[in-house]
Amino acid sequence: MPPTDGPRQDPLRRILFWIVLLLIPLLLLGLAEVGLRLAGAFAPPALFLEVEVGTVRGYRTNPDVGHRFFPKSMEAHMPRLGFQFFAREREPGGLRVFTVGGSSAAGFPYHSHASFTGLLETQLRQLLPGRTIETVNCAMTAIGSPAVRELLPEILDQQPDLLLIYMGHNEFYGADGVGSITAGPLHAARPLVRALLDLRLASLLRAILPERGGGAEARTGRNVMETMVAERRIRADSPLREIARRSFRDNLEAVLEQAQSAGVPVLLCTVASNLGDQPPFGSAHPAAFGSEAAFESHWQAATEAWSAGDSLSAREAVGAALALDSTYAAARYLRGWLRERAGDLSGARADYLAAREYDTVPFRAPQMIDREIRAAARAREVALVDIDSLMTARAPGGILGEEFFLEHLHPNLQGHALIAVSIARELADRGWGAPPAQWRWDRHLSVEAYLELSGVTELDLEIGDRRVHMLTQKWPYRRDGAPPRPYLSTRSEDVVTLAEAFIQKRLPLNQAHMELADRHLEAGRADEAMREYRAAFAMFPLDPLPALKLGQLLLRAGRARAARRYLDLGLALDPRSESAILLLIQALAAEGNVQAALAVGESARRMHPASRAVAALLDTLQARIGGP
C-alpha cells in the first residue's frame, strides 16, 4: 500500500465546517442583539414619547432624536427637535397634519408656532370652523431626505391625514449629506449603513468607544453649519453633485412610496432661497481652467470699480472675466447686482440663479432639487405647491430677497405666511377636509392676525433677530476672522433680557413668555400679558399655569366664554386645582349658566371639603337663585 499522511477528508464536510465556523460569530452577535432588544437597552431615540398630564394623554416629540443622526462631538450644539404635542385619541372628524423637512420647515430662527406649519394650523381652524385641527412639525435643523426617510415609519404609525414635505436644502451638508461629516464613503449603500447603525449593538459601541476627534467642534465655538461641513468646496462639475441628486431622488421616491402605501395624502413643496440679497458662499474655476491670471486681472478691476461706485466700468470688467469663466459664482452675482441696479431685471435674475447654481458651498438647494421635486409630484400624482414660483411671482422683478428671507434660505414671517396660505388654498382646491365650497374664505384674516392667534410676540421676534445675527457672524457668512459685530436691539429691556436668558439656555422659551407676561401684568398691561400667556400655552400645552392665568384675565375682561375654554384646558391638566375650579364656576355663572356652576361647585366641595372659598362661592350662587 502506498504511504498516506492520514485519513482523507470529505470536501463537503470541510465546506460545512468553514460555514459553521463563520456563522458562529454572526450567531453570537445576533443573540447579543436580541438580548439587548429584550432588555430594552441601547434603543435609538424614538421620534415620539408618550406623555400623561392630568387627564391629558398623548405624545410629544423627542428633542433627543437628533442623536440618531449626529456624532457625539456635536453634543454642545446638537440639533434638537422642537416641542410638539398631539393627543393619543383623535377627535371625531379631526384632521392631523405632519410636516417633515429641515430648519426652514422647522421655523428657524423661531419656534414652530411661527413656522408655516404653525400658521397653517391657525388658518385651518379659521377656515374650517368646527373641525379639530392638529399640526405636528417634525422638521429639524440639519436633516435632509435620508433622515426624513428613516423617521417616516414612526410618523405613518400615527395615521396622519396629510404629510407636508418641504425639504431639499440639506442634501449636501445635512445629516448623511454627501459633503457632510456624517456622509461616509458608501453613498449608494446608505440605507443599509443606516439600518446597521440602528442596531442595538451599534448603539452600544457608540456609547463605549471614544469618538475620533471627540469634542473638537464644540471647543472651537463653531455653529452647526460649520461643524457639519466636510467638503468646503463642491464645484459645479463635482461628482458629489450627481450623487446628491440621485440620493435625493431615491429618498423622495421611498418616502412617497411609503406614504401612498399607507394611504396617507402627500403635499410636496418646492424649496426657495434668497437670490438677490445673498452672495454665494464660495467660488471656484473648473478643474481644467487655465486662464487664472487673466481672469483675476479682470475680476480685480471689476471689484475695485464697484467699490468706487463706477458701475459702468465694473460691468465691463466683470463681463470680461465671465467671458473667460461663466461659472465663477461671485462674478455672476456681481453682474446680477449691477444689472438689477441698471433695470435689467431679467438678466439680473439669470445671473443670480447662476450664482446660486455655481456656489461651491451649496447650502442653498441648486435647481436640480426642485426639478426632482416637480418630477416626483408628476410621477406619483401627488399635490404640489410650487413655493419657489409663488414667491418669485410676488418678489420685485422676480428676484427673491429679503422680502421673504432672513438670510440665505430661512423664510421670515411673511415668507412663512405665504407658504401657509398657499398650502391652504391648494388643500381647499382639492377638497381636503371639506368640499371647496365649505371652506370659509370669508373668515380669512391678515398675516398680523394669524401671527397673534398663533402666539407670536415681540419676544419671538427678538429671539429670531438675535439668532440670525449670531448665525451670520460666523462661517460661511464671514471669513475675515474679525470679532463678531455687536448686536443692537430697539426693543424693551424686559424683552431683551428674557431673549438673552433663553438663548443662553437659562430659561425655557415658554417660561420666558410667562415671565414677560407677569411683568406686563405688574405694569398694568393686561392685553400684552394675555398675549404672552397665550404664547406660552401655545408652545407648551402641557403646563396648566398659562391657561389658568389667561382664563382669569379673560374673565376679568368680561369674556367669560373665552375664559371657560382656557379654564377647561387648564383643568384637564390639573383636575384638582382649586383656584381653577373657582374660576370656572365664576365663568359659568357669568355666562348665565348658574345650574352648571352649582354642579361644578358641588363637585368641588366633595373634592375640597375644607375649602372656605368653595363654600362661600356656592352660598353666593344658591342665594342668587333663591335656594337654601
Buried (B, 14 or more C-beta within 10 A) or exposed (E): EEEEEEEEEEEEEEEEEEEEEEEEEEEEEEEBBEEBEEEEEBEBBBBBBEEEBBEBEBBBBBBEBBBBBBBBBBBEBBBBBBBBBBBEEBEEEBBBBBBBBBBBBBBBBBBBBBBBBBBBBBBBBBBBEEBBBBBBBBBBBBBBBBBBBBBBEBBBEBEBBBBBBBBBBBBBBBBBBBBBBBBBEEBEEBBEBBEEBEBBBBBBEBEEEEEEEEBEBBEEEBBBBBBBBBBBEBBBEBEBBEBBBBBBBBBBBBBBEBBBEBEBBBBBBBBBBBBBBBBBBBBBBEEEEEBEEBBEBBBEBBBEBBEEEBBEBBBBBBBBBBEBBEBBBBBBBBBBBBBBEEEBBEBBBBBBBBBBBBBBBBBBBBEBBBEBBBEBBEEBEBBBBBBBBBBBEEBEBBBBBBBBBBBBBBBBBBBBBBBBBBBBBBBBEEEBBBEEEEBEEEEBBEBEEBBBBBBBBBBBBBBBBBBBBBBBBBBBBEEEEEEEEEEEBEEBEBBBBBBBBBBEEEBBBBBBBBBBBBBBBEEEBBEBBBBBBBBBBBBBBBBBBBBBBBBBBBBEEEBBEBBBBBBBBBBBBBBEBBEBBBBBBBBBBBBEBBEBBBEBBEEBBEEBEEBEBBBEBBEBBBEEEEEE
